[in-house]
Amino acid sequence: MKQLTFLFAFLFFYASAWAQKDAVINKEFTDHKPQYRPWQNSYILDKIEYTKTRTIMYFRFVCEADPVAAAFGGGTEAVFYPPGHNLAWYLKGKNVRKDFNLVEIRNVRRNGKMEKKVVDAEFRSPAFMDINTVFTCEVHFERLPNDLQFADLVEGRGKENDERHFNCFNVKLKTWDSKELGDEKDSDENIKRFNDRYGVKEPKKEKPKKEEPKKEEPKKEEPKKEEPKKEEPKKEEPKKEEPKKEEPKKVPPTVREKKDIRCGELMVADELKFQDNSTEFLGTANIQRTLIALLEYLHDNPTATLTVYGHTDIFGDKAKNMELSRKRALKIQRWFAEKGIPQRRVAAEWFGTTKPLFPEGSPQNRRVEILINCNK
């Protein structure tokens, strides 16, 4: 009898210990300070949520506006791939050599507005052309084991080194007792920094208000005694002028061909574009068209002089942006010198981030301006 009692006690203790262990393994929590190495700078992980059955990565990326592409009928779009697709996200375990397939993608939003609740087939959403577009989504996996400490989030098997894919390497997978989880404030600040960098404002999340029915009590109407009103002359108080909202500066006229050239007026050479963080030209045909038009004008008008102004957007290191705008302006100056125009007729100046057309940030701040003095 004593042996039977001991056996029951042992089984009860073992079951209780197992239940406690299972509760810890499946404990729910959120990592508000994700740690990982992104493949590109155009996306972030907002947070990683651990539910009892899922590990959910909140993903955010930007499609930058391209007015030039829009002018020629082009455009960009975001593509989301469902589970089972050869380009779907998957997790590649690092310390534990095991892969985890995508369970689903949920709640795709474009600049904060819902586009697709569940991605059950390949889904494409066009980006805006005149403003930057931020897309967000939830990437769902099964609840990952606690002994998996690091994993690569890869968009498509074998696409680890493809620059066009949204990959996050060495994602640190934390446990509920980690001291590096942060709180909601950390993820909110991370999101704000990202949105501010690209000048995107998302609609604020409004908590639904509970409207309680108002109890209307019948009002007792008492007969009003109307007394003759003495009308006094109204004193007109001076109106308080509200501070005017600063409107973005008007973009100077563009110059692409000889017919666009205006003497003594600042012009934007919007086809003179450079590759990111580089002095290499982007789109040779359009660039040649603009430069040759200016070159022909200088040949036809021997007394005319030209000044090139280099600018960058407001984001990034100011000193590096200043140096980048200097190198780009000087490159255009050298181009005219190589075509036989004396350097005294082509001046170059650069301003980096100091003279944006749009103080809140915009791709249009990254521009080359031209000023021609005709000296007639």
C-alpha positions as CSV (number, residue, x, y, z in Angstrom):
1,M,0.0,0.0,0.0
2,K,2.9,2.3,0.9
3,Q,4.5,1.6,-2.5
4,L,1.2,2.5,-4.3
5,T,1.0,5.8,-2.4
6,F,4.6,6.6,-3.3
7,L,3.9,5.9,-7.0
8,F,0.9,8.2,-7.0
9,A,2.9,10.9,-5.3
10,F,5.7,10.6,-7.8
11,L,3.4,10.7,-10.8
12,F,1.6,13.8,-9.4
13,F,5.0,15.6,-8.9
14,Y,6.2,14.6,-12.3
15,A,3.0,15.8,-14.0
16,S,3.1,19.2,-12.1
17,A,6.8,19.7,-13.0
18,W,6.0,19.0,-16.7
19,A,3.0,21.4,-16.7
20,Q,5.2,24.1,-15.2
21,K,7.9,23.5,-17.8
22,D,5.4,23.5,-20.7
23,A,4.0,26.8,-19.3
24,V,7.5,28.4,-19.4
25,I,8.2,27.1,-22.9
26,N,5.0,28.5,-24.3
27,K,5.1,31.7,-22.3
28,E,3.9,34.7,-24.4
29,F,6.0,37.9,-24.7
30,T,7.2,40.5,-27.2
31,D,10.7,41.5,-28.2
32,H,10.5,45.3,-28.8
33,K,14.3,45.6,-29.6
34,P,15.0,43.1,-32.4
35,Q,18.6,42.4,-33.0
36,Y,19.7,41.4,-36.6
37,R,21.8,42.4,-39.6
38,P,19.8,43.7,-42.5
39,W,20.8,43.1,-46.1
40,Q,19.7,46.5,-47.2
41,N,18.8,49.8,-45.4
42,S,15.3,50.0,-46.8
43,Y,13.6,47.8,-44.2
44,I,13.4,47.0,-40.5
45,L,11.8,44.6,-38.1
46,D,9.5,46.6,-35.8
47,K,9.2,43.8,-33.2
48,I,9.0,40.0,-32.8
49,E,6.0,38.6,-31.0
50,Y,6.0,35.2,-29.4
51,T,2.5,33.7,-28.8
52,K,1.7,30.2,-27.6
53,T,1.6,28.8,-31.1
54,R,3.4,31.4,-33.3
55,T,6.5,33.5,-33.7
56,I,5.5,36.7,-35.6
57,M,7.9,39.1,-37.2
58,Y,6.6,42.6,-37.9
59,F,8.3,43.7,-41.1
60,R,8.4,47.3,-42.5
61,F,10.0,48.4,-45.8
62,V,9.9,51.5,-48.1
63,C,9.4,52.0,-51.9
64,E,11.0,55.4,-52.6
65,A,9.1,57.7,-55.0
66,D,10.5,58.0,-58.5
67,P,8.9,61.0,-60.4
68,V,11.1,60.4,-63.4
69,A,9.9,56.8,-63.8
70,A,6.3,58.0,-63.3
71,A,6.7,60.6,-66.0
72,F,7.6,57.8,-68.5
73,G,4.8,55.5,-67.4
74,G,6.9,53.3,-65.0
75,G,6.4,52.5,-61.4
76,T,7.3,50.2,-58.5
77,E,5.2,47.8,-56.5
78,A,5.5,45.5,-53.4
79,V,5.1,41.8,-53.9
80,F,4.1,39.4,-51.1
81,Y,4.5,35.6,-51.6
82,P,2.3,33.1,-49.8
83,P,3.4,29.9,-48.1
84,G,4.6,27.2,-50.6
85,H,5.9,29.8,-53.1
86,N,9.5,29.4,-54.1
87,L,10.2,33.0,-53.1
88,A,8.3,32.9,-49.8
89,W,10.2,33.8,-46.6
90,Y,11.6,31.0,-44.5
91,L,13.8,30.8,-41.4
92,K,17.2,29.2,-41.6
93,G,18.3,28.0,-38.2
94,K,21.9,28.8,-37.2
95,N,22.9,27.2,-33.9
96,V,20.2,24.6,-34.6
97,R,20.5,23.3,-38.1
98,K,16.8,23.3,-39.0
99,D,14.7,25.3,-41.4
100,F,11.2,26.7,-40.6
101,N,8.7,27.3,-43.3
102,L,6.4,30.4,-43.5
103,V,2.9,29.8,-42.0
104,E,1.2,32.9,-43.4
105,I,1.5,36.6,-44.0
106,R,-1.1,38.8,-42.5
107,N,-2.2,42.5,-42.3
108,V,-0.4,44.0,-45.3
109,R,-0.7,47.8,-45.0
110,R,0.3,50.7,-47.3
111,N,1.2,53.9,-45.5
112,G,-0.9,52.6,-42.6
113,K,-4.0,51.6,-44.5
114,M,-5.1,48.0,-44.8
115,E,-4.5,46.4,-48.2
116,K,-4.7,42.6,-47.5
117,K,-5.6,40.8,-44.3
118,V,-4.3,37.4,-45.3
119,V,-2.0,36.7,-48.2
120,D,-3.3,33.4,-49.7
121,A,-1.9,34.0,-53.2
122,E,0.8,36.1,-54.7
123,F,-0.2,39.7,-53.9
124,R,1.0,42.9,-55.5
125,S,0.4,46.4,-54.3
126,P,1.6,49.4,-56.3
127,A,3.6,52.1,-54.6
128,F,2.8,55.8,-54.8
129,M,4.8,57.7,-57.4
130,D,4.8,61.2,-55.9
131,I,5.6,60.2,-52.2
132,N,7.5,57.5,-50.5
133,T,5.5,54.4,-49.7
134,V,6.0,52.3,-46.5
135,F,4.5,48.8,-46.5
136,T,4.1,46.7,-43.3
137,C,3.1,43.1,-42.8
138,E,3.2,40.3,-40.2
139,V,5.4,37.3,-41.1
140,H,4.1,34.2,-39.2
141,F,6.1,31.1,-38.3
142,E,5.3,28.3,-35.9
143,R,6.4,28.9,-32.3
144,L,10.1,28.4,-32.4
145,P,11.9,26.2,-29.9
146,N,13.7,28.0,-27.0
147,D,17.1,26.4,-27.9
148,L,17.1,28.2,-31.3
149,Q,19.1,31.3,-30.6
150,F,19.9,32.7,-34.1
151,A,18.2,32.3,-37.5
152,D,18.4,34.0,-40.9
153,L,15.1,35.4,-42.3
154,V,15.5,34.8,-46.1
155,E,13.0,35.7,-48.9
156,G,13.3,32.6,-51.1
157,R,15.5,29.6,-50.7
158,G,18.9,30.2,-52.3
159,K,18.4,34.0,-52.3
160,E,20.6,34.8,-49.4
161,N,22.9,36.9,-51.5
162,D,20.3,38.5,-53.8
163,E,20.3,42.3,-53.2
164,R,16.7,42.6,-54.4
165,H,15.4,40.4,-51.6
166,F,14.4,41.3,-48.1
167,N,16.7,39.3,-45.9
168,C,17.6,39.7,-42.2
169,F,20.7,37.8,-41.0
170,N,21.5,36.5,-37.5
171,V,18.1,37.4,-36.0
172,K,18.5,36.9,-32.3
173,L,15.6,34.8,-31.0
174,K,15.1,35.6,-27.3
175,T,13.4,33.9,-24.4
176,W,10.7,35.4,-22.1
177,D,13.3,36.1,-19.3
178,S,15.8,38.0,-21.6
179,K,16.9,41.4,-20.3
180,E,17.0,42.8,-23.9
181,L,13.3,42.7,-24.8
182,G,12.7,46.4,-24.3
183,D,9.2,47.7,-24.1
184,E,6.6,49.2,-26.5
185,K,8.3,52.6,-26.4
186,D,11.4,51.2,-28.0
187,S,9.5,49.7,-31.0
188,D,7.5,52.9,-31.4
189,E,10.6,55.0,-31.5
190,N,12.2,52.6,-34.0
191,I,9.1,52.9,-36.3
192,K,9.1,56.7,-35.9
193,R,12.7,57.0,-36.9
194,F,12.2,54.9,-40.0
195,N,9.0,56.8,-41.1
196,D,10.6,60.2,-40.4
197,R,13.7,59.2,-42.5
198,Y,11.4,58.7,-45.5
199,G,8.8,61.4,-44.7
200,V,5.9,59.1,-44.2
201,K,3.1,59.7,-41.8
202,E,0.8,56.9,-40.8
203,P,-2.7,57.5,-39.5
204,K,-2.8,57.3,-35.7
205,K,-4.4,54.3,-34.1
206,E,-7.7,55.5,-32.6
207,K,-9.0,53.5,-29.7
208,P,-12.7,52.9,-30.1
209,K,-14.7,55.0,-27.6
210,K,-17.5,53.5,-25.7
211,E,-20.5,55.7,-26.1
212,E,-22.8,55.5,-23.2
213,P,-26.4,56.4,-23.8
214,K,-27.2,59.8,-22.3
215,K,-30.1,60.0,-20.0
216,E,-32.2,62.8,-21.1
217,E,-34.3,64.3,-18.4
218,P,-37.3,66.3,-19.4
219,K,-36.5,70.0,-19.1
220,K,-38.9,72.2,-17.2
221,E,-39.6,75.1,-19.4
222,E,-40.3,78.2,-17.5
223,P,-41.8,81.2,-19.3
224,K,-39.1,83.6,-20.2
225,K,-39.6,87.2,-19.4
226,E,-38.4,89.1,-22.4
227,E,-36.9,92.4,-21.6
228,P,-36.0,94.9,-24.2
229,K,-32.3,94.4,-25.1
230,K,-30.2,97.4,-25.1
231,E,-28.0,97.2,-28.1
232,E,-24.5,98.5,-27.4
233,P,-22.2,99.3,-30.3
234,K,-19.9,96.3,-30.7
235,K,-16.2,96.9,-30.3
236,E,-14.4,95.3,-33.0
237,E,-11.3,93.6,-31.6
238,P,-8.4,93.2,-33.9
239,K,-8.3,89.6,-35.3
240,K,-5.4,87.5,-34.1
241,E,-3.5,86.3,-37.1
242,E,-2.8,82.6,-36.9
243,P,0.8,81.7,-37.9
244,K,0.7,80.6,-41.5
245,K,1.8,77.1,-42.2
246,E,4.9,77.0,-44.2
247,E,4.3,75.6,-47.6
248,P,7.0,73.7,-49.4
249,K,9.1,75.7,-51.7
250,K,8.1,75.8,-55.3
251,V,10.3,73.5,-57.3
252,P,12.3,75.5,-59.9
253,P,11.5,74.8,-63.6
254,T,13.2,71.8,-65.2
255,V,15.8,71.9,-68.0
256,R,16.1,68.9,-70.3
257,E,16.4,70.5,-73.8
258,K,17.7,73.8,-75.3
259,K,14.1,75.1,-75.5
260,D,13.9,74.8,-71.7
261,I,16.9,77.1,-71.0
262,R,16.1,80.4,-69.3
263,C,18.8,83.1,-68.8
264,G,19.4,84.2,-65.2
265,E,16.8,81.8,-63.8
266,L,17.6,78.8,-61.5
267,M,16.6,75.5,-63.2
268,V,16.5,71.9,-62.0
269,A,18.3,69.4,-64.3
270,D,16.0,66.5,-63.1
271,E,17.4,64.0,-65.6
272,L,21.0,64.4,-64.1
273,K,20.7,61.6,-61.6
274,F,23.4,59.6,-59.8
275,Q,23.4,56.1,-58.3
276,D,22.9,55.9,-54.5
277,N,25.9,57.2,-52.6
278,S,28.0,57.4,-55.8
279,T,29.2,59.8,-58.4
280,E,28.2,57.3,-61.2
281,F,25.5,58.6,-63.5
282,L,22.1,56.8,-63.5
283,G,20.4,56.5,-66.9
284,T,23.0,57.6,-69.5
285,A,20.6,58.5,-72.4
286,N,18.6,61.1,-70.6
287,I,21.7,62.5,-68.9
288,Q,23.5,62.9,-72.3
289,R,20.4,64.7,-73.7
290,T,20.5,67.3,-70.9
291,L,24.3,67.8,-70.9
292,I,24.5,68.1,-74.7
293,A,21.6,70.7,-74.8
294,L,23.6,72.8,-72.3
295,L,26.8,72.3,-74.2
296,E,25.2,73.4,-77.5
297,Y,23.8,76.5,-75.8
298,L,27.3,77.4,-74.5
299,H,28.7,76.9,-78.0
300,D,26.0,79.1,-79.5
301,N,26.5,81.8,-76.9
302,P,30.2,82.3,-76.3
303,T,29.7,84.9,-73.6
304,A,27.4,82.8,-71.5
305,T,28.5,81.2,-68.3
306,L,27.0,78.3,-66.3
307,T,27.0,77.4,-62.6
308,V,26.2,73.9,-61.3
309,Y,24.8,73.5,-57.8
310,G,24.8,70.1,-56.1
311,H,22.3,69.1,-53.3
312,T,21.4,66.0,-51.3
313,D,18.4,65.1,-49.2
314,I,18.3,65.9,-45.4
315,F,18.9,62.3,-44.2
316,G,22.3,60.8,-43.4
317,D,25.6,62.2,-42.2
318,K,25.8,65.9,-43.1
319,A,29.6,65.9,-43.7
320,K,29.3,62.9,-46.1
321,N,26.4,64.4,-47.9
322,M,28.3,67.7,-48.4
323,E,31.3,65.8,-49.8
324,L,29.0,63.7,-52.1
325,S,27.4,66.9,-53.5
326,R,30.8,68.4,-54.0
327,K,32.1,65.4,-56.0
328,R,28.9,65.3,-58.1
329,A,29.0,69.0,-59.0
330,L,32.7,68.8,-59.9
331,K,32.1,65.8,-62.1
332,I,29.6,67.7,-64.2
333,Q,32.1,70.7,-64.3
334,R,34.8,68.3,-65.6
335,W,32.4,66.9,-68.2
336,F,32.1,70.4,-69.9
337,A,35.9,70.9,-69.6
338,E,36.4,67.6,-71.5
339,K,34.1,68.9,-74.2
340,G,36.2,72.0,-74.7
341,I,34.4,74.5,-72.5
342,P,37.0,76.6,-70.5
343,Q,36.7,76.0,-66.7
344,R,36.1,79.8,-66.2
345,R,32.8,79.5,-68.0
346,V,31.5,76.6,-65.8
347,A,31.5,77.1,-62.0
348,A,30.5,74.4,-59.4
349,E,29.0,74.9,-56.0
350,W,27.7,72.4,-53.5
351,F,25.4,72.6,-50.5
352,G,24.8,69.0,-49.2
353,T,21.7,69.0,-46.9
354,T,21.6,72.7,-46.2
355,K,19.2,73.9,-48.9
356,P,16.3,71.4,-49.2
357,L,13.2,72.2,-51.2
358,F,11.2,70.1,-48.8
359,P,12.5,70.5,-45.1
360,E,10.7,67.3,-44.0
361,G,12.7,65.3,-46.6
362,S,12.0,64.2,-50.2
363,P,13.7,62.5,-53.1
364,Q,13.3,65.9,-54.9
365,N,15.9,67.4,-52.5
366,R,18.5,65.2,-54.3
367,R,19.0,67.4,-57.3
368,V,21.3,69.2,-59.6
369,E,20.5,72.9,-60.3
370,I,21.7,74.9,-63.2
371,L,22.0,78.7,-63.5
372,I,23.0,80.3,-66.9
373,N,24.2,83.9,-67.0
374,C,23.8,85.0,-70.7
375,N,26.0,88.1,-70.3
376,K,24.5,89.7,-73.4
